[in-house]
Amino acid sequence: MMANTTEQFDCVISNCRQLFAKKLADYGASWRILRPQSVTDQIFIKAKRIRSLEEKKVSMVHEGILPEFIAIVNYGVIGLIQLELGFTDVVDIDAQQALSLYDKHITTTKELMLAKNHDYDEAWRGMRESSYTDLILMKLYRTKQIEHNNGQTLVSEGIDANYMDMINYALFALIKLEFPEQ
């Protein structure tokens, strides 16, 4: 099963990366001006929309849940990049540098997923998609609290770990949406 998870992870992350690259071509790395709190709020907006669509079962804007999970992945990676580089007032990296940073952070996030997946024995496969949304929202509230505490925690993981968990939950949801079990 692990090889299947790795293949499915690689497939959905490839879709996320392709969209990230296309947006880089359209907008450049304009997101470099975002402070980490703004990235957290962008992810929050996406997660709240997913939850709203899950509850209401109707979309007034004709975009479904799948693009929102992709956005959570990509904003999560942007958050990790911003934590690493800090924010700026100008676009200071080109598309190639942005994609290199994207790949670096996705590799780290994938390694975390594989380690946790080993320890939790693929438990995520038995979860409902709505649980991923709830867990992402919980991680967002935790991240906001850590941000309010100026990044300081007493016993908890930091903002980067929360971003990686959000990315992985969104990727699990994408896998379940893209590869429904027969």
Long-range contacts (C-beta under 8 A, 24 or more apart in sequence): 1-122, 2-114, 2-117, 2-118, 2-122, 5-117, 5-122, 5-175, 6-114, 8-175, 8-178, 8-179, 9-110, 9-113, 9-171, 9-175, 11-178, 12-171, 12-174, 12-175, 12-178, 13-73, 13-106, 13-110, 13-171, 15-70, 15-174, 15-178, 16-70, 16-73, 16-74, 16-171, 16-174, 17-99, 17-102, 17-103, 17-106, 19-70, 19-74, 20-74, 20-77, 20-98, 20-99, 20-102, 21-95, 21-99, 23-74, 24-95, 24-98, 24-99, 25-95, 28-91, 28-94, 28-95, 29-91, 29-92, 29-93, 29-94, 29-95, 29-97, 29-98, 30-91, 31-78, 31-82, 32-82, 32-85, 32-87, 32-88, 32-90, 32-91, 32-92, 32-93, 33-87, 33-88, 33-89, 33-90, 33-91, 34-78, 34-82, 34-87, 35-82, 35-87, 36-79, 36-82, 36-83, 36-87, 36-147, 36-159, 37-144, 37-147, 39-75, 39-78, 39-79, 39-82, 40-79, 40-140, 40-143, 40-144, 40-147, 40-159, 42-71, 42-75, 43-71, 43-72, 43-75, 43-76, 43-79, 43-136, 43-140, 43-166, 44-137, 44-140, 44-144, 46-71, 46-72, 46-75, 47-72, 47-133, 47-136, 47-137, 47-140, 48-137, 50-133, 50-136, 51-130, 51-133, 51-134, 51-137, 54-129, 54-130, 54-133, 65-129, 65-173, 65-177, 66-174, 66-177, 69-170, 69-171, 69-173, 69-174, 69-177, 70-170, 70-174, 72-136, 72-166, 72-167, 72-170, 73-167, 73-170, 73-171, 73-174, 76-109, 76-163, 76-164, 76-166, 76-167, 76-170, 77-102, 77-105, 77-106, 77-109, 77-167, 79-159, 79-163, 80-105, 80-108, 80-109, 80-160, 80-163, 80-164, 81-105, 83-159, 83-160, 83-163, 106-167, 108-164, 109-164, 109-167, 109-168, 112-164, 112-168, 113-168, 113-171, 116-168, 124-172, 125-176, 125-181, 127-172, 129-173, 129-176, 129-177, 132-169, 132-170, 132-172, 132-173, 133-173, 135-165, 135-169, 136-166, 136-169, 136-170, 139-165, 139-166, 139-169, 140-166
